[in-house]
Amino acid sequence: MPIKLRDLGDTNFGSLNQSKNKNVIRYNHSIGKFDIISADEVLSKADNPPESFIDVVESEIDINNVTFTGIDGGVF
């Protein structure tokens, strides 16, 4: 019995590395397997999302809900 999702027979993840961070798993009916795509690709496939969905997204990204704690430029 597989322990990891990628070891199942119906997955097509390719190499899993940092380039696939923040991607999502979907069932791809055309190939009959689960694969990984970017969130941007998911949203681009939505032709006409319901107005209620748009309202929820707009309320979640309300500027009053965003906390700014500064910018970290990292170490050079």
C-alpha angles and dihedrals in degrees: 000000000000116000097194126057092231090059093064116106096238099060131101104184100140114204112348110218141132092291088071095053113131093016123129134232117238136173108248106207093191092064097026093234142095115259139171126253136168120263088240089059091051091053093045090057092057103095100186114000114201116268090239089060091051090049091053093048092048092050092048093054095044105145089230088064094053118096116206114201099168138276122284112205093189127225124306 
